[in-house]
Amino acid sequence: MNKDTTKWRVLGGGFAAYTFDAMDLVLLAMAFQPIMNDLGLTRSEAGLLATATLIGVGISSIVMGWYSDNYGRRKAMLWSLISFSLLTMVIAFASTWTEILILRFLAGLGLGGLWGVIAAYIAETWPAAQRGRAAAFVMSSFPVGVGLASFFAGKIIPLWGWRALFLTAGVALIVAVYVYFFVPESEAWKQQRDARMRGEGTKAEKVSVKEIFTGGMARNTILATLVSAFALTAYWGPTTWLPTYLVKERGLSVADMGMFMTILSVGMFLGYNAFGWIADFIGKRNALVLSLAGSAVMLAVYALTENPATLLWMGPAYAFFMAFVGLMGSYYGELFPTRVRTTGSGFCFNVGRGVSAFAPFILGGIATAYSLQTAILICAVPFLLSAILTAFLPSTEVRAAQATPAAAAPRS
């Protein structure tokens, strides 16, 4: 298969896979209020369900990153898709808070693996000059997934209840079929595997997580993980509670909330793709700083907005700057060589996401003591801290422009 065909199939498969990864992550937030009503949960107990998911995601970054670097991008993508879709569907039959907690943790083990695998796939199949916009396009499927979750919630919950909503996760199995038949393994990964072969050529030297803390990579690994931790804490806190906030403190119906969240996702989709082009012109690191700083400002403005009509139109403006996940996908992939690309980028992003796991629980406590508006407003601070830390990471543009997709690596 020629390189052009491969890169487009990777792009399509990655976009579809990450769409349902995002949808699965957000389904729980969309169903929070009816689950709380049905099972008699407090906000803190409901927040722990989201926390369990994100803890699983954090662990997955290490496990799935290691698996991808040792056994292939394609296999890792398939395992992720199949596991989280089936486990989320089972939630429809759960009867207790404990059962949902366990299932969300196990689903998180599959959900966390896709981001790093897709980031590595893009870095290894797309030329350096187009990598920023390609990664941004694939990661822009996240707001598409959020929009789908919002749409399904608005249509399904009022008619059939929250349990039926979780059955929609099964659509991800269709994407798994596409990846199995049409998305080839990364040639760059296969070359690295062959280079690691020892003895008679029957066993490859295994990649180890500790490698991303050696050879000058430790500083970038630690800084990028902190950037992710602050940014994703600031993101997942409001995202988890925003649907409940719109219903409980802004007086929207569940159907109207779904419409608000869908329109917000449109702004996020546009922002992802706009920032992908911006990154190819001003550099990925600089674009990431702009996205994070803009998110800090706009989140504060959105949290202080009370008029429902203004909220409707401020949503897309706030979400436009939430492009940092897509930018991290292309930028983090260039901070590490091919050998440890998924391990490194996945570790930085998903360990940060694991740290952010406690944001829904903590914000639930703050909301109980004060209000959801106060809790959401506080999250502007970690966004700003994340922007500041990003400025201390290196620019990867010069080296990436000189390297091939199979060997791109940053200057240290």
Kinemage of the C-alpha trace (Angstrom):
@kinemage 1
@onewidth
@group {chain A} dominant
@subgroup {mainchain}
@vectorlist {calphas} color= white
{ca met a 1} P 0.000 0.000 0.000
{ca asn a 2} L 1.443 3.411 -0.959
{ca lys a 3} L 2.114 6.122 1.610
{ca asp a 4} L -0.668 8.443 0.440
{ca thr a 5} L -3.313 5.740 0.794
{ca thr a 6} L -1.973 4.739 4.208
{ca lys a 7} L -1.969 8.247 5.628
{ca trp a 8} L -5.581 8.880 4.569
{ca arg a 9} L -6.771 5.576 5.999
{ca val a 10} L -4.987 6.344 9.259
{ca leu a 11} L -6.595 9.786 9.264
{ca gly a 12} L -10.096 8.384 8.701
{ca gly a 13} L -9.710 5.509 11.147
{ca gly a 14} L -8.197 7.774 13.786
{ca phe a 15} L -10.966 10.365 13.408
{ca ala a 16} L -13.713 7.763 13.763
{ca ala a 17} L -12.013 5.967 16.665
{ca tyr a 18} L -11.405 9.126 18.667
{ca thr a 19} L -14.957 10.316 17.996
{ca phe a 20} L -16.379 7.358 19.909
{ca asp a 21} L -13.626 7.505 22.518
{ca ala a 22} L -14.786 11.055 23.281
{ca met a 23} L -18.458 10.127 23.124
{ca asp a 24} L -17.907 7.303 25.596
{ca leu a 25} L -16.042 9.594 28.004
{ca val a 26} L -18.834 12.188 27.998
{ca leu a 27} L -21.859 9.837 28.121
{ca leu a 28} L -21.566 9.611 31.899
{ca ala a 29} L -21.608 13.391 32.337
{ca met a 30} L -24.727 13.629 30.186
{ca ala a 31} L -26.472 11.052 32.364
{ca phe a 32} L -25.321 12.404 35.741
{ca gln a 33} L -28.584 14.044 36.806
{ca pro a 34} L -30.911 11.109 36.005
{ca ile a 35} L -28.434 8.628 37.537
{ca met a 36} L -28.262 10.732 40.696
{ca asn a 37} L -32.053 10.869 40.837
{ca asp a 38} L -32.510 7.162 40.134
{ca leu a 39} L -29.860 5.851 42.548
{ca gly a 40} L -30.123 8.619 45.148
{ca leu a 41} L -26.496 9.751 44.789
{ca thr a 42} L -24.871 12.906 46.137
{ca arg a 43} L -22.779 15.113 43.850
{ca ser a 44} L -19.597 13.778 45.442
{ca glu a 45} L -20.660 10.167 44.802
{ca ala a 46} L -21.523 10.995 41.203
{ca gly a 47} L -18.183 12.761 40.826
{ca leu a 48} L -16.404 9.587 41.938
{ca leu a 49} L -17.864 7.753 38.932
{ca ala a 50} L -16.058 10.187 36.629
{ca thr a 51} L -12.953 9.960 38.812
{ca ala a 52} L -12.909 6.162 38.463
{ca thr a 53} L -13.046 6.536 34.675
{ca leu a 54} L -10.113 8.940 34.587
{ca ile a 55} L -8.011 6.829 36.970
{ca gly a 56} L -8.467 3.931 34.547
{ca val a 57} L -7.489 6.262 31.718
{ca gly a 58} L -4.303 7.265 33.559
{ca ile a 59} L -3.248 3.660 34.114
{ca ser a 60} L -4.079 2.863 30.504
{ca ser a 61} L -1.546 5.437 29.285
{ca ile a 62} L 1.286 3.310 30.621
{ca val a 63} L -0.144 -0.108 29.765
{ca met a 64} L -1.450 0.687 26.274
{ca gly a 65} L 1.532 2.881 25.382
{ca trp a 66} L 3.876 0.021 26.271
{ca tyr a 67} L 1.682 -2.422 24.323
{ca ser a 68} L 1.586 -0.169 21.250
{ca asp a 69} L 5.362 0.362 21.151
{ca asn a 70} L 6.010 -3.356 21.562
{ca tyr a 71} L 3.173 -4.994 19.615
{ca gly a 72} L 1.939 -2.390 17.160
{ca arg a 73} L -0.292 0.660 16.771
{ca arg a 74} L -3.054 -1.267 15.016
{ca lys a 75} L -3.445 -3.966 17.682
{ca ala a 76} L -3.510 -1.361 20.440
{ca met a 77} L -6.222 0.620 18.652
{ca leu a 78} L -8.359 -2.492 18.199
{ca trp a 79} L -8.074 -3.565 21.837
{ca ser a 80} L -8.998 -0.064 22.994
{ca leu a 81} L -12.089 0.201 20.794
{ca ile a 82} L -13.438 -3.240 21.622
{ca ser a 83} L -12.879 -3.036 25.375
{ca phe a 84} L -14.373 0.366 26.133
{ca ser a 85} L -17.399 -0.083 23.869
{ca leu a 86} L -18.422 -3.433 25.406
{ca leu a 87} L -17.790 -2.361 28.992
{ca thr a 88} L -19.779 0.844 28.577
{ca met a 89} L -22.715 -1.037 27.071
{ca val a 90} L -22.841 -3.267 30.170
{ca ile a 91} L -23.559 -0.159 32.308
{ca ala a 92} L -27.088 -0.253 30.875
{ca phe a 93} L -27.665 -3.363 33.014
{ca ala a 94} L -25.933 -2.142 36.198
{ca ser a 95} L -28.153 -1.752 39.247
{ca thr a 96} L -25.859 -0.177 41.864
{ca trp a 97} L -23.384 2.684 42.224
{ca thr a 98} L -20.579 0.169 42.895
{ca glu a 99} L -21.219 -1.727 39.662
{ca ile a 100} L -21.118 1.486 37.608
{ca leu a 101} L -17.924 2.563 39.423
{ca ile a 102} L -16.146 -0.698 38.539
{ca leu a 103} L -17.357 -0.677 34.942
{ca arg a 104} L -16.257 2.939 34.411
{ca phe a 105} L -12.797 2.155 35.779
{ca leu a 106} L -12.438 -0.867 33.471
{ca ala a 107} L -13.735 1.107 30.470
{ca gly a 108} L -11.169 3.800 31.286
{ca leu a 109} L -8.417 1.219 30.808
{ca gly a 110} L -9.450 1.055 27.145
{ca leu a 111} L -10.375 4.710 26.660
{ca gly a 112} L -6.961 6.059 27.664
{ca gly a 113} L -4.991 4.107 25.093
{ca leu a 114} L -6.332 5.639 21.905
{ca trp a 115} L -4.931 9.160 22.240
{ca gly a 116} L -1.276 8.109 22.283
{ca val a 117} L -1.731 5.476 19.580
{ca ile a 118} L -3.399 7.950 17.214
{ca ala a 119} L -0.792 10.632 17.935
{ca ala a 120} L 1.982 8.161 17.065
{ca tyr a 121} L 0.170 6.952 13.941
{ca ile a 122} L -0.135 10.518 12.619
{ca ala a 123} L 3.503 11.343 13.422
{ca glu a 124} L 4.639 8.231 11.548
{ca thr a 125} L 2.451 8.481 8.435
{ca trp a 126} L 2.127 12.217 7.705
{ca pro a 127} L 4.928 14.547 6.505
{ca ala a 128} L 6.220 17.075 9.046
{ca ala a 129} L 4.819 20.106 7.171
{ca gln a 130} L 1.260 18.731 7.377
{ca arg a 131} L 1.439 16.954 10.703
{ca gly a 132} L 0.010 19.747 12.828
{ca arg a 133} L -3.196 20.126 10.842
{ca ala a 134} L -3.536 16.338 10.365
{ca ala a 135} L -3.276 15.701 14.115
{ca ala a 136} L -5.592 18.618 14.858
{ca phe a 137} L -8.181 17.290 12.405
{ca val a 138} L -8.140 13.818 13.943
{ca met a 139} L -8.318 15.191 17.486
{ca ser a 140} L -11.119 17.556 16.420
{ca ser a 141} L -13.247 14.437 16.432
{ca phe a 142} L -13.385 14.889 20.223
{ca pro a 143} L -16.020 17.659 20.047
{ca val a 144} L -17.837 15.568 17.424
{ca gly a 145} L -18.004 12.798 20.008
{ca val a 146} L -19.157 15.284 22.649
{ca gly a 147} L -21.807 16.528 20.227
{ca leu a 148} L -23.009 12.982 19.564
{ca ala a 149} L -23.216 12.258 23.282
{ca ser a 150} L -25.178 15.491 23.784
{ca phe a 151} L -27.516 14.702 20.895
{ca phe a 152} L -28.160 11.131 22.052
{ca ala a 153} L -28.707 12.294 25.638
{ca gly a 154} L -31.252 14.896 24.582
{ca lys a 155} L -33.166 12.387 22.450
{ca ile a 156} L -32.800 9.108 24.359
{ca ile a 157} L -32.967 10.001 28.077
{ca pro a 158} L -36.404 11.703 27.958
{ca leu a 159} L -37.868 8.743 26.028
{ca trp a 160} L -36.086 5.614 27.283
{ca gly a 161} L -34.013 6.675 30.291
{ca trp a 162} L -30.298 6.871 31.050
{ca arg a 163} L -29.647 3.132 30.718
{ca ala a 164} L -30.500 3.117 27.012
{ca leu a 165} L -27.992 5.940 26.465
{ca phe a 166} L -25.036 3.694 27.319
{ca leu a 167} L -26.003 1.162 24.642
{ca thr a 168} L -24.979 3.714 21.990
{ca ala a 169} L -21.324 2.946 22.870
{ca gly a 170} L -21.647 -0.182 20.744
{ca val a 171} L -21.288 1.898 17.566
{ca ala a 172} L -17.518 1.950 18.247
{ca leu a 173} L -17.412 -1.744 17.273
{ca ile a 174} L -18.113 -0.712 13.662
{ca val a 175} L -14.955 1.413 13.742
{ca ala a 176} L -13.013 -1.580 15.067
{ca val a 177} L -14.121 -3.584 12.027
{ca tyr a 178} L -12.900 -0.785 9.719
{ca val a 179} L -9.510 -0.596 11.464
{ca tyr a 180} L -9.102 -4.381 11.292
{ca phe a 181} L -9.696 -4.576 7.532
{ca phe a 182} L -8.508 -1.229 6.172
{ca val a 183} L -5.924 0.447 8.428
{ca pro a 184} L -2.413 -1.006 8.008
{ca glu a 185} L 0.249 -1.186 10.678
{ca ser a 186} L 2.699 1.735 10.839
{ca glu a 187} L 5.737 1.087 8.637
{ca ala a 188} L 7.847 3.241 10.952
{ca trp a 189} L 6.902 1.049 13.905
{ca lys a 190} L 7.680 -2.126 11.922
{ca gln a 191} L 11.105 -0.740 11.018
{ca gln a 192} L 11.819 0.036 14.661
{ca arg a 193} L 10.664 -3.447 15.663
{ca asp a 194} L 12.972 -5.024 13.095
{ca ala a 195} L 15.854 -2.881 14.357
{ca arg a 196} L 15.276 -4.231 17.867
{ca met a 197} L 15.372 -7.857 16.767
{ca arg a 198} L 18.057 -9.901 18.491
{ca gly a 199} L 19.546 -13.363 18.248
{ca glu a 200} L 17.984 -15.296 15.391
{ca gly a 201} L 15.534 -12.531 14.672
{ca thr a 202} L 12.626 -14.114 16.519
{ca lys a 203} L 12.420 -11.775 19.509
{ca ala a 204} L 12.460 -8.001 19.684
{ca glu a 205} L 13.973 -6.069 22.562
{ca lys a 206} L 11.092 -4.700 24.610
{ca val a 207} L 10.530 -0.971 25.033
{ca ser a 208} L 10.512 0.124 28.680
{ca val a 209} L 8.689 3.065 30.269
{ca lys a 210} L 11.903 4.067 32.048
{ca glu a 211} L 13.443 4.996 28.674
{ca ile a 212} L 11.396 8.224 28.541
{ca phe a 213} L 13.248 9.340 31.688
{ca thr a 214} L 16.706 8.764 30.174
{ca gly a 215} L 18.805 10.207 27.353
{ca gly a 216} L 17.789 13.812 27.961
{ca met a 217} L 14.060 13.050 27.728
{ca ala a 218} L 13.285 13.260 31.463
{ca arg a 219} L 12.834 17.057 31.549
{ca asn a 220} L 10.399 17.046 28.642
{ca thr a 221} L 8.518 14.056 30.084
{ca ile a 222} L 8.040 15.712 33.478
{ca leu a 223} L 7.137 19.151 32.089
{ca ala a 224} L 4.699 17.807 29.490
{ca thr a 225} L 3.026 15.619 32.128
{ca leu a 226} L 2.553 18.669 34.381
{ca val a 227} L 1.144 20.669 31.465
{ca ser a 228} L -1.357 17.887 30.789
{ca ala a 229} L -2.248 17.517 34.467
{ca phe a 230} L -3.114 21.199 34.901
{ca ala a 231} L -4.856 21.542 31.532
{ca leu a 232} L -6.937 18.393 31.880
{ca thr a 233} L -7.849 19.150 35.489
{ca ala a 234} L -9.142 22.500 34.250
{ca tyr a 235} L -10.982 20.748 31.407
{ca trp a 236} L -12.533 17.681 33.047
{ca gly a 237} L -13.836 19.492 36.107
{ca pro a 238} L -16.129 21.846 34.147
{ca thr a 239} L -16.862 19.317 31.380
{ca thr a 240} L -18.106 16.725 33.880
{ca trp a 241} L -20.386 19.160 35.678
{ca leu a 242} L -21.391 21.547 32.881
{ca pro a 243} L -24.535 19.612 31.845
{ca thr a 244} L -25.682 19.477 35.486
{ca tyr a 245} L -24.784 23.170 35.926
{ca leu a 246} L -26.920 24.178 32.954
{ca val a 247} L -29.889 22.187 34.281
{ca lys a 248} L -29.670 22.886 38.011
{ca glu a 249} L -28.264 26.437 38.193
{ca arg a 250} L -29.332 27.889 34.850
{ca gly a 251} L -32.755 26.241 34.690
{ca leu a 252} L -32.500 24.462 31.332
{ca ser a 253} L -34.421 21.291 30.510
{ca val a 254} L -32.488 18.127 29.654
{ca ala a 255} L -33.410 18.581 25.975
{ca asp a 256} L -32.225 22.222 25.983
{ca met a 257} L -29.040 21.211 27.775
{ca gly a 258} L -28.333 18.732 24.983
{ca met a 259} L -28.795 21.508 22.420
{ca phe a 260} L -26.485 23.877 24.358
{ca met a 261} L -23.763 21.223 24.600
{ca thr a 262} L -24.108 20.342 20.907
{ca ile a 263} L -23.673 23.994 19.866
{ca leu a 264} L -20.709 24.294 22.239
{ca ser a 265} L -19.149 21.296 20.474
{ca val a 266} L -19.404 23.095 17.128
{ca gly a 267} L -17.173 25.863 18.490
{ca met a 268} L -14.711 23.273 19.755
{ca phe a 269} L -14.589 21.496 16.388
{ca leu a 270} L -13.845 24.773 14.594
{ca gly a 271} L -11.202 25.651 17.171
{ca tyr a 272} L -9.394 22.321 16.814
{ca asn a 273} L -9.023 22.723 13.065
{ca ala a 274} L -8.212 26.445 13.181
{ca phe a 275} L -5.472 25.840 15.736
{ca gly a 276} L -4.101 22.993 13.610
{ca trp a 277} L -3.412 25.494 10.825
{ca ile a 278} L -2.143 28.068 13.310
{ca ala a 279} L 0.306 25.491 14.696
{ca asp a 280} L 1.792 24.855 11.253
{ca phe a 281} L 2.494 28.584 10.932
{ca ile a 282} L 3.550 29.788 14.393
{ca gly a 283} L 4.723 26.460 15.814
{ca lys a 284} L 2.987 23.799 17.872
{ca arg a 285} L 4.317 24.990 21.224
{ca asn a 286} L 3.277 28.607 20.612
{ca ala a 287} L -0.165 27.532 19.422
{ca leu a 288} L -0.533 25.378 22.558
{ca val a 289} L 0.288 28.358 24.798
{ca leu a 290} L -2.293 30.475 22.955
{ca ser a 291} L -4.964 27.785 23.281
{ca leu a 292} L -4.405 27.279 27.020
{ca ala a 293} L -4.265 30.983 27.856
{ca gly a 294} L -7.387 31.636 25.800
{ca ser a 295} L -9.165 28.775 27.584
{ca ala a 296} L -8.354 30.346 30.967
{ca val a 297} L -9.862 33.688 29.979
{ca met a 298} L -12.944 32.341 28.215
{ca leu a 299} L -13.800 29.800 30.932
{ca ala a 300} L -13.877 32.612 33.485
{ca val a 301} L -16.098 34.705 31.212
{ca tyr a 302} L -18.438 31.760 30.553
{ca ala a 303} L -18.761 30.910 34.249
{ca leu a 304} L -19.760 34.512 35.030
{ca thr a 305} L -22.391 34.595 32.271
{ca glu a 306} L -25.925 34.113 33.608
{ca asn a 307} L -28.343 35.012 30.808
{ca pro a 308} L -29.395 31.795 28.972
{ca ala a 309} L -29.339 33.444 25.520
{ca thr a 310} L -25.832 34.799 26.134
{ca leu a 311} L -24.734 31.395 27.461
{ca leu a 312} L -25.909 29.780 24.240
{ca trp a 313} L -23.650 31.964 22.086
{ca met a 314} L -20.754 32.249 24.542
{ca gly a 315} L -20.449 28.451 24.585
{ca pro a 316} L -18.864 28.148 21.127
{ca ala a 317} L -16.556 31.115 21.840
{ca tyr a 318} L -15.348 29.452 25.054
{ca ala a 319} L -14.993 26.052 23.391
{ca phe a 320} L -13.071 27.474 20.400
{ca phe a 321} L -9.912 27.742 22.519
{ca met a 322} L -10.239 24.186 23.860
{ca ala a 323} L -8.000 22.922 21.067
{ca phe a 324} L -5.082 21.949 23.287
{ca val a 325} L -5.805 18.195 23.165
{ca gly a 326} L -5.315 18.196 19.385
{ca leu a 327} L -2.189 20.320 19.656
{ca met a 328} L -0.733 18.012 22.290
{ca gly a 329} L -1.355 15.125 19.897
{ca ser a 330} L 1.014 16.527 17.282
{ca tyr a 331} L 3.436 18.275 19.665
{ca tyr a 332} L 3.995 15.492 22.196
{ca gly a 333} L 4.557 12.997 19.399
{ca glu a 334} L 7.584 15.049 18.290
{ca leu a 335} L 9.071 15.242 21.785
{ca phe a 336} L 9.980 11.539 21.561
{ca pro a 337} L 11.668 9.287 18.958
{ca thr a 338} L 9.667 6.567 17.167
{ca arg a 339} L 10.903 3.805 19.473
{ca val a 340} L 9.121 5.272 22.516
{ca arg a 341} L 6.704 7.649 20.810
{ca thr a 342} L 3.443 6.116 22.045
{ca thr a 343} L 4.888 5.373 25.464
{ca gly a 344} L 6.221 8.922 25.837
{ca ser a 345} L 3.352 10.941 24.422
{ca gly a 346} L 0.747 8.646 25.970
{ca phe a 347} L 2.444 8.823 29.363
{ca cys a 348} L 2.560 12.642 29.361
{ca phe a 349} L -1.036 13.050 28.247
{ca asn a 350} L -2.791 10.243 30.066
{ca val a 351} L -0.870 10.342 33.347
{ca gly a 352} L -1.857 14.007 33.347
{ca arg a 353} L -5.406 12.865 32.655
{ca gly a 354} L -5.111 10.408 35.537
{ca val a 355} L -4.069 13.237 37.866
{ca ser a 356} L -7.096 15.189 36.648
{ca ala a 357} L -9.277 12.249 37.711
{ca phe a 358} L -9.926 13.875 41.060
{ca ala a 359} L -11.231 17.115 39.534
{ca pro a 360} L -14.877 15.917 39.185
{ca phe a 361} L -14.899 14.685 42.795
{ca ile a 362} L -13.249 17.832 44.200
{ca leu a 363} L -15.501 20.122 42.181
{ca gly a 364} L -18.515 18.158 43.365
{ca gly a 365} L -17.460 18.951 46.937
{ca ile a 366} L -16.904 22.634 46.147
{ca ala a 367} L -20.282 22.783 44.416
{ca thr a 368} L -21.955 21.260 47.469
{ca ala a 369} L -20.342 23.847 49.769
{ca tyr a 370} L -20.725 26.830 47.443
{ca ser a 371} L -22.082 26.436 43.899
{ca leu a 372} L -21.240 24.817 40.562
{ca gln a 373} L -20.561 28.290 39.172
{ca thr a 374} L -17.822 28.846 41.768
{ca ala a 375} L -16.329 25.410 41.120
{ca ile a 376} L -16.198 25.978 37.366
{ca leu a 377} L -14.727 29.477 37.757
{ca ile a 378} L -11.830 28.138 39.865
{ca cys a 379} L -10.723 25.930 36.954
{ca ala a 380} L -9.457 28.957 35.006
{ca val a 381} L -6.393 28.976 37.314
{ca pro a 382} L -4.904 25.575 36.287
{ca phe a 383} L -5.471 26.515 32.629
{ca leu a 384} L -3.247 29.557 33.151
{ca leu a 385} L -0.588 27.527 35.002
{ca ser a 386} L -0.542 25.026 32.143
{ca ala a 387} L 0.061 27.823 29.603
{ca ile a 388} L 3.001 29.133 31.638
{ca leu a 389} L 4.633 25.695 31.940
{ca thr a 390} L 4.246 25.046 28.202
{ca ala a 391} L 6.503 28.039 27.485
{ca phe a 392} L 9.383 26.128 29.129
{ca leu a 393} L 9.108 23.173 26.728
{ca pro a 394} L 11.283 23.121 23.569
{ca ser a 395} L 10.177 24.012 20.068
{ca thr a 396} L 10.207 20.936 17.812
{ca glu a 397} L 9.692 22.716 14.486
{ca val a 398} L 13.269 22.804 13.123
{ca arg a 399} L 14.052 19.172 13.752
{ca ala a 400} L 10.605 17.996 12.618
{ca ala a 401} L 10.969 19.831 9.319
{ca gln a 402} L 14.276 18.081 8.655
{ca ala a 403} L 13.109 14.613 9.677
{ca thr a 404} L 11.037 12.067 7.826
{ca pro a 405} L 7.711 10.962 9.326
{ca ala a 406} L 9.356 7.753 10.431
{ca ala a 407} L 12.185 9.379 12.286
{ca ala a 408} L 10.969 12.738 13.471
{ca ala a 409} L 12.425 13.730 16.829
{ca pro a 410} L 12.890 17.005 18.681
{ca arg a 411} L 15.969 18.957 19.502
{ca ser a 412} L 16.946 18.497 23.104
